[in-house]
Amino acid sequence: MQISNILLPVDGSKYSDDAIDHAIYLAGLTEAKVTAVSCYEWLGYMSEIPDSMIGELKNKLREHTDQVLARAEMRLQEGGIEYAIQAQAGSAGTVLSKLAKSGDFDLIVMGSQGHSDIAGLFLGSVTHKVLNTIYCPVLVVP
């Protein structure tokens, strides 16, 4: 199997950090490009929250995503590999499945868990969704 493009979902968790290490290692062996992606999603309308506060919360979500990507970029840069970073609006599982189905990636390297909710107690809910909706090799890093 030729590996030339690796999709690397990042969320700032310990598991995500471990996945970065594995992606850097694999990219170094194969000369692959790594695309680090972090997703942010506003969960919807909440009538009890003022509009001004909603705007502020949305900005905080995006700022957090930018911080996660900045940290990932620093590590990828230190790894001396070719890379790109992307912030994507939307549900992480949906966004990652769509990216994987694009055919642009040969491998997904992701942590076994992330900053998800109780639905992902044993295997992260985003990891679970990606594993069940795509047909691309996935390396799940514990």
PyRosetta script that sets phi, psi and omega in degrees:
from pyrosetta import init, pose_from_sequence

init()
pose = pose_from_sequence("MQISNILLPVDGSKYSDDAIDHAIYLAGLTEAKVTAVSCYEWLGYMSEIPDSMIGELKNKLREHTDQVLARAEMRLQEGGIEYAIQAQAGSAGTVLSKLAKSGDFDLIVMGSQGHSDIAGLFLGSVTHKVLNTIYCPVLVVP")
pose.set_psi(1, 126.8)
pose.set_omega(1, 176.9)
pose.set_phi(2, -85.8)
pose.set_psi(2, 127.3)
pose.set_omega(2, 177.1)
pose.set_phi(3, -112.8)
pose.set_psi(3, 113.9)
pose.set_omega(3, 178.8)
pose.set_phi(4, -123.7)
pose.set_psi(4, -18.8)
pose.set_omega(4, 179.1)
pose.set_phi(5, -139.0)
pose.set_psi(5, 121.0)
pose.set_omega(5, -178.9)
pose.set_phi(6, -112.3)
pose.set_psi(6, 130.2)
pose.set_omega(6, 173.7)
pose.set_phi(7, -94.0)
pose.set_psi(7, 127.3)
pose.set_omega(7, -175.6)
pose.set_phi(8, -126.0)
pose.set_psi(8, 95.3)
pose.set_omega(8, 174.8)
pose.set_phi(9, -70.3)
pose.set_psi(9, 134.4)
pose.set_omega(9, 178.8)
pose.set_phi(10, -130.3)
pose.set_psi(10, 143.1)
pose.set_omega(10, 178.1)
pose.set_phi(11, -139.1)
pose.set_psi(11, 6.9)
pose.set_omega(11, 178.2)
pose.set_phi(12, 87.1)
pose.set_psi(12, -1.9)
pose.set_omega(12, 179.5)
pose.set_phi(13, -78.5)
pose.set_psi(13, 166.8)
pose.set_omega(13, 176.4)
pose.set_phi(14, -59.9)
pose.set_psi(14, -40.0)
pose.set_omega(14, -179.2)
pose.set_phi(15, -65.6)
pose.set_psi(15, -38.5)
pose.set_omega(15, 177.1)
pose.set_phi(16, -65.2)
pose.set_psi(16, -41.6)
pose.set_omega(16, 178.1)
pose.set_phi(17, -61.9)
pose.set_psi(17, -40.3)
pose.set_omega(17, 177.4)
pose.set_phi(18, -65.1)
pose.set_psi(18, -37.8)
pose.set_omega(18, 177.8)
pose.set_phi(19, -64.5)
pose.set_psi(19, -36.2)
pose.set_omega(19, 176.7)
pose.set_phi(20, -59.5)
pose.set_psi(20, -45.3)
pose.set_omega(20, 179.1)
pose.set_phi(21, -58.3)
pose.set_psi(21, -44.3)
pose.set_omega(21, -179.5)
pose.set_phi(22, -66.9)
pose.set_psi(22, -40.1)
pose.set_omega(22, 179.4)
pose.set_phi(23, -64.1)
pose.set_psi(23, -41.6)
pose.set_omega(23, 178.1)
pose.set_phi(24, -62.0)
pose.set_psi(24, -44.3)
pose.set_omega(24, 179.5)
pose.set_phi(25, -60.6)
pose.set_psi(25, -49.8)
pose.set_omega(25, -179.4)
pose.set_phi(26, -64.0)
pose.set_psi(26, -40.3)
pose.set_omega(26, 178.8)
pose.set_phi(27, -64.0)
pose.set_psi(27, -36.8)
pose.set_omega(27, 177.4)
pose.set_phi(28, -65.2)
pose.set_psi(28, -36.3)
pose.set_omega(28, 179.2)
pose.set_phi(29, -73.9)
pose.set_psi(29, -34.9)
pose.set_omega(29, -170.7)
pose.set_phi(30, -109.7)
pose.set_psi(30, -4.8)
pose.set_omega(30, -174.9)
pose.set_phi(31, 60.3)
pose.set_psi(31, 32.3)
pose.set_omega(31, 179.3)
pose.set_phi(32, -80.9)
pose.set_psi(32, 156.2)
pose.set_omega(32, 172.0)
pose.set_phi(33, -90.7)
pose.set_psi(33, 138.4)
pose.set_omega(33, 177.9)
pose.set_phi(34, -108.4)
pose.set_psi(34, 128.9)
pose.set_omega(34, 174.5)
pose.set_phi(35, -111.4)
pose.set_psi(35, 109.3)
pose.set_omega(35, 178.3)
pose.set_phi(36, -87.2)
pose.set_psi(36, 129.2)
pose.set_omega(36, -178.0)
pose.set_phi(37, -126.6)
pose.set_psi(37, 133.1)
pose.set_omega(37, 173.3)
pose.set_phi(38, -126.1)
pose.set_psi(38, 136.7)
pose.set_omega(38, -175.2)
pose.set_phi(39, -111.7)
pose.set_psi(39, 148.2)
pose.set_omega(39, 174.8)
pose.set_phi(40, -134.9)
pose.set_psi(40, 143.7)
pose.set_omega(40, -176.1)
pose.set_phi(41, -144.9)
pose.set_psi(41, 129.9)
pose.set_omega(41, 171.6)
pose.set_phi(42, -86.0)
pose.set_psi(42, 128.9)
pose.set_omega(42, -170.8)
pose.set_phi(43, -80.5)
pose.set_psi(43, 1.2)
pose.set_omega(43, 173.0)
pose.set_phi(44, 123.2)
pose.set_psi(44, -174.6)
pose.set_omega(44, -174.9)
pose.set_phi(45, -74.1)
pose.set_psi(45, 133.6)
pose.set_omega(45, 175.7)
pose.set_phi(46, -133.4)
pose.set_psi(46, 105.3)
pose.set_omega(46, -172.7)
pose.set_phi(47, -63.6)
pose.set_psi(47, -26.0)
pose.set_omega(47, -177.6)
pose.set_phi(48, -81.1)
pose.set_psi(48, -4.3)
pose.set_omega(48, 179.5)
pose.set_phi(49, -106.3)
pose.set_psi(49, 127.4)
pose.set_omega(49, 179.3)
pose.set_phi(50, -61.7)
pose.set_psi(50, 148.1)
pose.set_omega(50, -178.6)
pose.set_phi(51, -55.9)
pose.set_psi(51, -38.2)
pose.set_omega(51, -179.4)
pose.set_phi(52, -63.3)
pose.set_psi(52, -36.6)
pose.set_omega(52, 179.9)
pose.set_phi(53, -73.5)
pose.set_psi(53, -34.7)
pose.set_omega(53, 178.2)
pose.set_phi(54, -62.4)
pose.set_psi(54, -44.2)
pose.set_omega(54, 177.4)
pose.set_phi(55, -58.9)
pose.set_psi(55, -41.4)
pose.set_omega(55, 179.2)
pose.set_phi(56, -64.6)
pose.set_psi(56, -42.4)
pose.set_omega(56, 179.1)
pose.set_phi(57, -64.2)
pose.set_psi(57, -41.7)
pose.set_omega(57, 177.7)
pose.set_phi(58, -61.6)
pose.set_psi(58, -41.0)
pose.set_omega(58, 177.6)
pose.set_phi(59, -62.7)
pose.set_psi(59, -39.7)
pose.set_omega(59, 179.0)
pose.set_phi(60, -63.9)
pose.set_psi(60, -40.0)
pose.set_omega(60, 177.5)
pose.set_phi(61, -60.2)
pose.set_psi(61, -45.9)
pose.set_omega(61, -179.5)
pose.set_phi(62, -66.8)
pose.set_psi(62, -40.0)
pose.set_omega(62, 177.6)
pose.set_phi(63, -60.9)
pose.set_psi(63, -42.4)
pose.set_omega(63, 179.1)
pose.set_phi(64, -61.6)
pose.set_psi(64, -44.0)
pose.set_omega(64, 178.5)
pose.set_phi(65, -60.5)
pose.set_psi(65, -43.9)
pose.set_omega(65, 179.0)
pose.set_phi(66, -62.4)
pose.set_psi(66, -38.6)
pose.set_omega(66, 178.1)
pose.set_phi(67, -65.9)
pose.set_psi(67, -42.5)
pose.set_omega(67, 177.8)
pose.set_phi(68, -60.5)
pose.set_psi(68, -45.0)
pose.set_omega(68, -179.7)
pose.set_phi(69, -67.8)
pose.set_psi(69, -36.5)
pose.set_omega(69, 178.5)
pose.set_phi(70, -63.0)
pose.set_psi(70, -42.1)
pose.set_omega(70, 178.6)
pose.set_phi(71, -66.1)
pose.set_psi(71, -41.8)
pose.set_omega(71, 177.7)
pose.set_phi(72, -64.6)
pose.set_psi(72, -41.9)
pose.set_omega(72, -179.4)
pose.set_phi(73, -61.7)
pose.set_psi(73, -40.6)
pose.set_omega(73, 179.1)
pose.set_phi(74, -59.9)
pose.set_psi(74, -43.4)
pose.set_omega(74, -178.8)
pose.set_phi(75, -70.0)
pose.set_psi(75, -38.9)
pose.set_omega(75, 178.3)
pose.set_phi(76, -66.0)
pose.set_psi(76, -40.3)
pose.set_omega(76, 178.3)
pose.set_phi(77, -62.6)
pose.set_psi(77, -44.9)
pose.set_omega(77, 177.9)
pose.set_phi(78, -61.4)
pose.set_psi(78, -29.6)
pose.set_omega(78, -179.7)
pose.set_phi(79, -74.2)
pose.set_psi(79, -10.6)
pose.set_omega(79, 176.0)
pose.set_phi(80, 68.3)
pose.set_psi(80, 31.4)
pose.set_omega(80, -178.8)
pose.set_phi(81, -114.7)
pose.set_psi(81, 165.3)
pose.set_omega(81, 174.4)
pose.set_phi(82, -77.1)
pose.set_psi(82, 135.0)
pose.set_omega(82, -177.1)
pose.set_phi(83, -151.8)
pose.set_psi(83, 165.3)
pose.set_omega(83, 171.6)
pose.set_phi(84, -142.6)
pose.set_psi(84, 155.8)
pose.set_omega(84, 176.1)
pose.set_phi(85, -127.0)
pose.set_psi(85, 149.1)
pose.set_omega(85, -179.9)
pose.set_phi(86, -143.7)
pose.set_psi(86, 135.3)
pose.set_omega(86, 168.0)
pose.set_phi(87, -100.7)
pose.set_psi(87, 131.2)
pose.set_omega(87, -177.9)
pose.set_phi(88, -126.6)
pose.set_psi(88, 130.5)
pose.set_omega(88, 174.7)
pose.set_phi(89, -81.3)
pose.set_psi(89, 135.5)
pose.set_omega(89, 177.1)
pose.set_phi(90, 130.4)
pose.set_psi(90, 173.6)
pose.set_omega(90, 177.8)
pose.set_phi(91, -64.0)
pose.set_psi(91, 131.1)
pose.set_omega(91, -176.1)
pose.set_phi(92, -57.3)
pose.set_psi(92, -45.6)
pose.set_omega(92, -179.5)
pose.set_phi(93, -60.1)
pose.set_psi(93, -44.0)
pose.set_omega(93, -179.4)
pose.set_phi(94, -68.3)
pose.set_psi(94, -46.2)
pose.set_omega(94, -179.4)
pose.set_phi(95, -61.8)
pose.set_psi(95, -46.1)
pose.set_omega(95, -177.8)
pose.set_phi(96, -67.4)
pose.set_psi(96, -38.5)
pose.set_omega(96, 177.0)
pose.set_phi(97, -62.6)
pose.set_psi(97, -42.2)
pose.set_omega(97, 179.2)
pose.set_phi(98, -63.8)
pose.set_psi(98, -43.6)
pose.set_omega(98, 178.2)
pose.set_phi(99, -63.3)
pose.set_psi(99, -42.4)
pose.set_omega(99, -179.9)
pose.set_phi(100, -64.4)
pose.set_psi(100, -40.1)
pose.set_omega(100, -179.6)
pose.set_phi(101, -71.4)
pose.set_psi(101, -14.3)
pose.set_omega(101, 179.9)
pose.set_phi(102, -64.1)
pose.set_psi(102, -21.6)
pose.set_omega(102, -178.5)
pose.set_phi(103, 83.7)
pose.set_psi(103, 3.5)
pose.set_omega(103, -178.6)
pose.set_phi(104, -80.5)
pose.set_psi(104, -11.4)
pose.set_omega(104, -174.2)
pose.set_phi(105, -122.4)
pose.set_psi(105, 140.9)
pose.set_omega(105, 179.4)
pose.set_phi(106, -92.4)
pose.set_psi(106, -22.4)
pose.set_omega(106, -174.3)
pose.set_phi(107, -155.6)
pose.set_psi(107, 143.1)
pose.set_omega(107, 171.7)
pose.set_phi(108, -110.7)
pose.set_psi(108, 129.9)
pose.set_omega(108, 175.6)
pose.set_phi(109, -116.6)
pose.set_psi(109, 116.6)
pose.set_omega(109, -176.8)
pose.set_phi(110, -144.2)
pose.set_psi(110, 155.5)
pose.set_omega(110, 177.8)
pose.set_phi(111, -71.0)
pose.set_psi(111, 153.7)
pose.set_omega(111, -178.6)
pose.set_phi(112, -70.5)
pose.set_psi(112, -23.7)
pose.set_omega(112, 178.3)
pose.set_phi(113, -144.2)
pose.set_psi(113, 165.9)
pose.set_omega(113, 177.5)
pose.set_phi(114, -147.5)
pose.set_psi(114, -149.7)
pose.set_omega(114, 178.4)
pose.set_phi(115, -92.2)
pose.set_psi(115, 56.5)
pose.set_omega(115, 179.9)
pose.set_phi(116, -105.8)
pose.set_psi(116, -178.9)
pose.set_omega(116, -173.7)
pose.set_phi(117, -87.4)
pose.set_psi(117, -167.6)
pose.set_omega(117, -176.8)
pose.set_phi(118, -61.5)
pose.set_psi(118, -24.1)
pose.set_omega(118, 179.8)
pose.set_phi(119, -59.8)
pose.set_psi(119, -19.7)
pose.set_omega(119, -177.6)
pose.set_phi(120, -110.5)
pose.set_psi(120, 37.5)
pose.set_omega(120, -176.3)
pose.set_phi(121, -58.4)
pose.set_psi(121, -44.4)
pose.set_omega(121, -174.6)
pose.set_phi(122, -96.7)
pose.set_psi(122, -45.9)
pose.set_omega(122, 173.3)
pose.set_phi(123, -129.3)
pose.set_psi(123, 125.9)
pose.set_omega(123, -175.2)
pose.set_phi(124, -45.9)
pose.set_psi(124, 143.4)
pose.set_omega(124, -176.4)
pose.set_phi(125, -62.7)
pose.set_psi(125, -36.5)
pose.set_omega(125, 177.4)
pose.set_phi(126, -68.7)
pose.set_psi(126, -44.4)
pose.set_omega(126, 177.1)
pose.set_phi(127, -58.3)
pose.set_psi(127, -45.2)
pose.set_omega(127, 179.7)
pose.set_phi(128, -60.0)
pose.set_psi(128, -44.8)
pose.set_omega(128, 179.9)
pose.set_phi(129, -63.2)
pose.set_psi(129, -44.4)
pose.set_omega(129, -179.9)
pose.set_phi(130, -61.9)
pose.set_psi(130, -45.2)
pose.set_omega(130, -178.7)
pose.set_phi(131, -62.8)
pose.set_psi(131, -29.2)
pose.set_omega(131, -176.9)
pose.set_phi(132, -95.5)
pose.set_psi(132, -3.2)
pose.set_omega(132, -176.2)
pose.set_phi(133, -125.9)
pose.set_psi(133, 0.8)
pose.set_omega(133, -178.3)
pose.set_phi(134, -127.0)
pose.set_psi(134, 162.9)
pose.set_omega(134, 179.1)
pose.set_phi(135, -126.9)
pose.set_psi(135, 63.2)
pose.set_omega(135, -178.7)
pose.set_phi(136, -141.7)
pose.set_psi(136, 143.1)
pose.set_omega(136, 178.0)
pose.set_phi(137, -57.6)
pose.set_psi(137, 138.4)
pose.set_omega(137, 180.0)
pose.set_phi(138, -128.2)
pose.set_psi(138, 126.4)
pose.set_omega(138, 172.6)
pose.set_phi(139, -99.9)
pose.set_psi(139, 113.5)
pose.set_omega(139, 179.8)
pose.set_phi(140, -97.1)
pose.set_psi(140, 119.3)
pose.set_omega(140, -176.5)
pose.set_phi(141, -98.6)
pose.set_psi(141, 121.7)
pose.set_omega(141, 179.6)
pose.set_phi(142, -72.2)
pose.dump_pdb("model.pdb")
